[in-house]
């Protein structure tokens, strides 16, 4: 009985969240970050930061119904994960500003209910709006969709270049997992 209860709980928990994995294929250390800033307003209820050496990966769990999620990579940070050369944020290793000060390529994710046209989904994209490409990046969902933004090739539908461009938006069923690869 206990074993089936634990399994049922694990099954419910897994359908209420998705896993976001950072994979560093660069030859240098990257400091990945995740923050929440719906409508550009920082919300510290979702925040993650880590130091990720070359060849390493690390995951973070995010609730399916979260909106305004942003993920990005930082380079050249000090030993505390602060004062980064690119992708800097307020708060140090774990950013408190939801990425609104990073000025680099962002992955953006958020919940949406499309009703009869697809049900509960996670909309996602890469965005270069008012930002620069600091690390070549690929974002892939577990349903097989992926986008890549690399130097010399980072345009729609792979990434937003301006706010009016909707061709970069992708969506996956709620619960789909994501892999954010640096230096794909």
Order of alpha helices (4+ residues) and beta strands (2+ residues): alpha-beta-beta-beta-beta-beta-beta-beta-beta-beta-beta-beta
